[in-house]
Amino acid sequence: ALPVQPVEELSFADGRLWLLPRDATPKRLAELEAAAVIKLDPGLAFGSGLHPTTQLCLDYMARMADLPGARVLDFGCGSGVLALGALLLGAVAADGVDHDPQALLATRDNAAYNGVASGMTVFMPGELPSQSRYQVVVANILANPLIELAGELSERLLPGGTLILAGLLAQQAEAVQKAYPTIKFDPPASLNDGAPDSERPAESWVRLQGIKVG
Protein backbone atom coordinates (compact mmCIF):
# COMPACT_ATOMS: atom_id res chain seq x y z
CA ALA A 1 0.00 0.00 0.00
CA LEU A 2 1.09 3.56 -0.59
CA PRO A 3 2.23 5.44 2.51
CA VAL A 4 -0.36 7.96 3.67
CA GLN A 5 1.06 11.47 3.54
CA PRO A 6 0.72 13.48 6.74
CA VAL A 7 -0.94 16.88 6.60
CA GLU A 8 0.77 19.69 8.43
CA GLU A 9 -0.70 23.06 9.37
CA LEU A 10 0.20 25.60 6.70
CA SER A 11 -0.93 29.15 5.97
CA PHE A 12 -0.98 31.09 2.70
CA ALA A 13 -1.31 34.72 1.61
CA ASP A 14 -0.63 36.13 5.08
CA GLY A 15 -3.20 33.88 6.75
CA ARG A 16 -6.06 34.31 4.28
CA LEU A 17 -6.05 30.55 3.59
CA TRP A 18 -5.06 27.70 5.93
CA LEU A 19 -4.49 24.00 5.41
CA LEU A 20 -5.16 21.79 8.43
CA PRO A 21 -5.36 18.04 9.02
CA ARG A 22 -8.88 16.74 9.55
CA ASP A 23 -8.13 15.99 13.20
CA ALA A 24 -7.51 19.67 13.98
CA THR A 25 -9.11 20.57 17.30
CA PRO A 26 -12.35 22.57 17.50
CA LYS A 27 -10.38 25.20 19.45
CA ARG A 28 -7.89 25.59 16.58
CA LEU A 29 -10.67 25.79 14.00
CA ALA A 30 -12.41 28.46 16.09
CA GLU A 31 -9.18 30.50 16.17
CA LEU A 32 -9.12 30.51 12.37
CA GLU A 33 -12.82 31.26 11.92
CA ALA A 34 -12.13 34.40 9.85
CA ALA A 35 -9.96 32.57 7.30
CA ALA A 36 -10.67 30.04 4.57
CA VAL A 37 -9.65 26.64 6.00
CA ILE A 38 -9.06 23.42 4.05
CA LYS A 39 -9.41 20.35 6.29
CA LEU A 40 -7.59 17.65 4.39
CA ASP A 41 -7.19 13.89 4.39
CA PRO A 42 -5.17 13.03 1.28
CA GLY A 43 -6.12 9.34 1.51
CA LEU A 44 -4.11 7.41 -1.08
CA ALA A 45 -4.08 10.31 -3.56
CA PHE A 46 -1.13 12.60 -4.15
CA GLY A 47 -1.55 15.99 -2.52
CA SER A 48 -1.05 16.59 1.19
CA GLY A 49 -0.12 20.22 0.60
CA LEU A 50 3.47 19.68 1.71
CA HIS A 51 5.00 19.78 -1.77
CA PRO A 52 6.40 23.19 -2.78
CA THR A 53 4.40 23.16 -6.02
CA THR A 54 1.12 22.76 -4.12
CA GLN A 55 2.09 25.57 -1.76
CA LEU A 56 2.99 27.84 -4.68
CA CYS A 57 -0.44 27.28 -6.25
CA LEU A 58 -2.43 27.73 -3.03
CA ASP A 59 -0.57 30.91 -2.13
CA TYR A 60 -1.23 32.46 -5.54
CA MET A 61 -4.90 31.45 -5.55
CA ALA A 62 -5.37 32.94 -2.08
CA ARG A 63 -4.14 36.29 -3.44
CA MET A 64 -6.34 36.33 -6.57
CA ALA A 65 -8.90 39.14 -6.52
CA ASP A 66 -10.93 37.52 -9.32
CA LEU A 67 -11.20 33.99 -7.88
CA PRO A 68 -14.55 34.64 -6.11
CA GLY A 69 -17.35 33.76 -8.51
CA ALA A 70 -15.03 31.99 -10.96
CA ARG A 71 -15.36 28.54 -12.50
CA VAL A 72 -12.13 26.61 -11.92
CA LEU A 73 -10.57 23.56 -13.60
CA ASP A 74 -8.04 21.58 -11.50
CA PHE A 75 -6.32 19.25 -13.99
CA GLY A 76 -4.49 16.45 -12.17
CA CYS A 77 -6.45 17.10 -8.99
CA GLY A 78 -4.95 14.39 -6.74
CA SER A 79 -6.53 14.87 -3.30
CA GLY A 80 -8.47 17.86 -4.67
CA VAL A 81 -6.56 20.29 -2.48
CA LEU A 82 -6.34 23.06 -5.13
CA ALA A 83 -9.99 22.75 -6.18
CA LEU A 84 -11.01 22.77 -2.51
CA GLY A 85 -8.95 25.87 -1.89
CA ALA A 86 -10.60 27.60 -4.84
CA LEU A 87 -14.11 26.78 -3.62
CA LEU A 88 -13.37 27.84 -0.03
CA LEU A 89 -11.95 31.12 -1.39
CA GLY A 90 -15.21 31.84 -3.23
CA ALA A 91 -15.06 30.08 -6.60
CA VAL A 92 -18.58 29.18 -7.71
CA ALA A 93 -17.66 25.77 -9.15
CA ALA A 94 -14.60 23.55 -9.53
CA ASP A 95 -14.08 20.58 -11.83
CA GLY A 96 -11.34 18.10 -10.91
CA VAL A 97 -9.73 15.82 -13.49
CA ASP A 98 -7.42 12.89 -12.70
CA HIS A 99 -6.52 9.56 -14.34
CA ASP A 100 -6.42 7.84 -10.92
CA PRO A 101 -9.85 6.70 -9.63
CA GLN A 102 -8.46 6.90 -6.05
CA ALA A 103 -7.81 10.58 -6.61
CA LEU A 104 -11.40 11.20 -7.70
CA LEU A 105 -12.67 9.35 -4.62
CA ALA A 106 -10.38 11.40 -2.36
CA THR A 107 -11.43 14.66 -4.03
CA ARG A 108 -15.14 13.85 -3.60
CA ASP A 109 -14.61 12.82 0.02
CA ASN A 110 -12.59 15.94 0.89
CA ALA A 111 -15.16 18.18 -0.82
CA ALA A 112 -17.97 16.63 1.23
CA TYR A 113 -15.97 16.95 4.47
CA ASN A 114 -15.29 20.63 3.76
CA GLY A 115 -18.92 21.38 2.93
CA VAL A 116 -18.30 22.25 -0.73
CA ALA A 117 -19.52 19.05 -2.43
CA SER A 118 -22.22 20.96 -4.31
CA GLY A 119 -19.57 22.98 -6.15
CA MET A 120 -17.23 20.08 -6.99
CA THR A 121 -17.49 17.70 -9.97
CA VAL A 122 -14.83 15.13 -10.87
CA PHE A 123 -13.96 13.52 -14.20
CA MET A 124 -11.54 11.03 -15.69
CA PRO A 125 -9.49 12.53 -18.57
CA GLY A 126 -11.58 12.45 -21.73
CA GLU A 127 -14.85 12.69 -19.78
CA LEU A 128 -14.79 16.47 -19.28
CA PRO A 129 -17.62 17.96 -21.38
CA SER A 130 -16.20 19.44 -24.58
CA GLN A 131 -18.02 22.74 -24.04
CA SER A 132 -16.72 23.35 -20.48
CA ARG A 133 -14.77 26.60 -20.17
CA TYR A 134 -13.24 28.26 -17.10
CA GLN A 135 -12.03 31.61 -15.76
CA VAL A 136 -9.20 29.81 -13.92
CA VAL A 137 -7.30 26.69 -15.00
CA VAL A 138 -4.71 25.19 -12.64
CA ALA A 139 -2.50 22.17 -13.38
CA ASN A 140 0.07 21.00 -10.84
CA ILE A 141 1.58 18.03 -12.66
CA LEU A 142 5.00 17.77 -14.38
CA ALA A 143 6.68 19.67 -17.21
CA ASN A 144 6.20 17.06 -19.96
CA PRO A 145 2.46 16.56 -19.33
CA LEU A 146 2.04 20.34 -19.11
CA ILE A 147 3.56 20.62 -22.58
CA GLU A 148 1.51 17.70 -23.96
CA LEU A 149 -1.73 19.14 -22.51
CA ALA A 150 -1.07 22.72 -23.63
CA GLY A 151 -3.65 22.64 -26.40
CA GLU A 152 -6.45 21.37 -24.18
CA LEU A 153 -5.66 23.55 -21.16
CA SER A 154 -5.40 26.69 -23.33
CA GLU A 155 -8.67 25.85 -25.07
CA ARG A 156 -10.48 25.34 -21.74
CA LEU A 157 -9.44 28.79 -20.48
CA LEU A 158 -11.69 31.72 -21.33
CA PRO A 159 -10.10 34.86 -22.84
CA GLY A 160 -8.84 37.03 -19.99
CA GLY A 161 -8.75 34.01 -17.68
CA THR A 162 -5.84 32.96 -15.49
CA LEU A 163 -3.68 29.89 -16.12
CA ILE A 164 -1.62 28.53 -13.19
CA LEU A 165 0.96 25.83 -13.95
CA ALA A 166 3.22 24.02 -11.47
CA GLY A 167 5.20 20.83 -11.10
CA LEU A 168 8.11 22.13 -13.15
CA LEU A 169 11.67 23.11 -12.33
CA ALA A 170 13.15 26.53 -13.09
CA GLN A 171 15.13 25.22 -16.05
CA GLN A 172 11.94 23.77 -17.60
CA ALA A 173 9.94 27.01 -17.44
CA GLU A 174 10.95 28.35 -20.85
CA ALA A 175 9.96 25.16 -22.69
CA VAL A 176 6.59 25.06 -20.91
CA GLN A 177 5.88 28.72 -21.67
CA LYS A 178 6.61 28.18 -25.37
CA ALA A 179 3.88 25.54 -25.50
CA TYR A 180 1.27 28.19 -24.53
CA PRO A 181 1.53 30.98 -27.14
CA THR A 182 -1.86 32.48 -26.22
CA ILE A 183 -0.82 33.06 -22.58
CA LYS A 184 0.99 36.21 -21.39
CA PHE A 185 3.05 34.81 -18.52
CA ASP A 186 4.48 36.57 -15.48
CA PRO A 187 8.08 35.69 -14.54
CA PRO A 188 8.33 32.25 -12.86
CA ALA A 189 7.85 32.31 -9.08
CA SER A 190 9.42 30.04 -6.48
CA LEU A 191 9.25 29.60 -2.71
CA ASN A 192 12.85 30.88 -2.60
CA ASP A 193 12.09 34.28 -4.17
CA GLY A 194 13.90 36.90 -2.11
CA ALA A 195 16.28 34.41 -0.47
CA PRO A 196 20.03 34.95 -0.91
CA ASP A 197 21.61 32.88 -3.68
CA SER A 198 23.58 30.88 -1.12
CA GLU A 199 20.31 29.55 0.35
CA ARG A 200 18.66 28.64 -2.95
CA PRO A 201 18.60 24.99 -3.97
CA ALA A 202 20.33 24.11 -7.24
CA GLU A 203 17.02 22.92 -8.65
CA SER A 204 14.01 24.93 -7.53
CA TRP A 205 10.35 24.24 -8.25
CA VAL A 206 8.58 27.15 -9.89
CA ARG A 207 5.03 28.26 -10.63
CA LEU A 208 3.96 29.91 -13.85
CA GLN A 209 0.88 32.07 -14.08
CA GLY A 210 -0.46 34.16 -16.90
CA ILE A 211 -3.49 35.63 -18.62
CA LYS A 212 -5.02 34.32 -21.85
CA VAL A 213 -4.68 37.10 -24.42
CA GLY A 214 -5.05 35.17 -27.70
N, C-alpha and C positions, 0 to 999 in steps of 0.2 A: 504494500500500500504506500501511497505517497505520504511523506511527512506533512502534517498539518502545520501551516505557517502561523506563528503567533501574531497577534495584533497588538501593537503598542499604541499608546496615546500620542497623537501628533496633532499639531495645529498649523493652519495655513492662513495666509493673508492677514497677518496680525490678529489672529484669533477669530476671524469671521467664520471659519469652517474648522470643525474638529473631527478627528477620527478616533473612535474608542472601541475597545473590545466589547462584545455583547454583555460580558459579566461586569461591566462598569457599575459602580454602586449608585443607588438612587440619589445619594448625597452629591456625588460627582456630577451626575446628570443635571441636578437642580442648579449647581454652580454655573453650568454652561447653558442655562435656559435661553439666554439672549442670542446664542450662536446657532448656526446650522451644525448638527451633529450626526455623523454617520456611525451607526452601531454595527460593527462588521463581524461576521464569521465567514472566513474565506472558504470553509469546507475543503474540498479537494481541488478547487479551482485556483488558478494563479491569481494573485492579487490581494495581498494582505495590507497593502499601502506602504510597506517598508522600502520597496524598491525606489531608487532615486527618480526613475522615469514616472512612476505613479505620483510621487510627491510633486514633481514639476508640473504635471497636468492639473492636479487638484489645486495647487497654489494659483495657477493662472486662472482657472475657472472661477475660483473664489474672488478674484479681482475684476471679473468681467461685468461691466455695467449693463450689457445687453443680454445676459443669460436669462434673467427673469422673463417668462413668457415665451421663451424659445423652444423649438423642437430640436432635440439633440440625437445624433447617432453616435453610439459607442461601438466601434468596430474592433472586435477582439476583446470582448467585455470581461472575460475571466470571471471574477467574483461579482462583477457589476459595480465595483467601487466608484468608477468615474461617472457612470450613469446615475447612480444613487446620489453622488455629490451634486450633480446637475439638478436633479429633481428637488433635493433639499434646499438648494440655493434659488429655487423659483422657476426652473424650467417647467414648461407645461406638459411635456411628454418626452420620454426617452426610449429609443429602440436599441436593444443590445444584440449584437451579432457575434457568434462564436462557433467554431467547428466542433467544439467539445461539448457533448450533451451534459456532462457534469457542470460545466460552466453555466449553462443556461438554467440548470436546476438551482445552482448556488445564487445566481442573479435573481431569480424569481423569489427564492426564500429570503434573501437579504432585503429585497424590495418590500415584501410583506412585513418583515420584522420592523422595518423603518417607517411603515405606514404610507408608502408611496406606490403600492402595487397597482393602483388604478392608472398611474402614469407610465408604467413600465411594460414594454412588450419585448419578447425575445424571439430571435430567428436563427436558424442555421444559415450559413452562407448559401446564396442562391434562392432563399425563401423570402427575402426582403422584397416587398411589393415594388414593381418597377417604377411606379409613379412617386414613391416616397422621396421627399426633399426636406432639407433641414437648414436651420439658421446656424447650427454649430455641428461640426463633425470632428470627433476625436478618435484617434487610433494610436494606441500604445502597444505596438507590436515590435517588429525588428525592421532594419533598413531594407532588406531585400523584399519582404512582403509589402512594405510601404511603397516601394517603387512599382512592384507588380500590380498593386491595387490602385495606382494613381488615377487611372481613368475612371474607375467606379467612384472613388471617394470624391474626386472633383465634380463629377456629374451629380452626385447626391447633394452637394452643397449649393444653396441658393446664392445668386449674385449678392455681393455685400456681406455674405456670411463668413464665419470664422472657422478656419481649419487648424486643428491642434494635432501635431504629430510628435510621437516620442517612441523610445526604444532604439534610438540610434546614437552612435558615438560621434564626437565632434568631427572626426575626419570623414564621416559618412554624410554629413549635412549637405554638402554641395551637390552630391549625386542625387540625393532625395529631392532637394529643391528643384533640380533640373527636370524631374519627372512631373512637376506640377506647374506648367507654364502659365496657367490662368490665376495663380495665387501670388499676391504681393507679400512676400515674407518679411518679417522682422528679423534682426540678427538672431542666431541661435542663443538660447539661454541655458545655463547650467546651474546646479546647486552651488557651484564654487565661484559664481560671479562675485567679484569684489574681493576675493581672497588673494593673498600674495602668491606669486608664481611658485614659490617654494612649497606651498601647501596644496597645490593643485595636483590631482592624480595625472599620470601620463595619458591615460585614456579616460575622458570624462563623458558621461551621458549628457545629452542635450535635448532640449525641446525646441521644436519649430512651431511658430504660429504665424498665420497670415490671413489676409482678406481676399476673397474671390473677386477679381476685377474683370476677368474675361469671360 
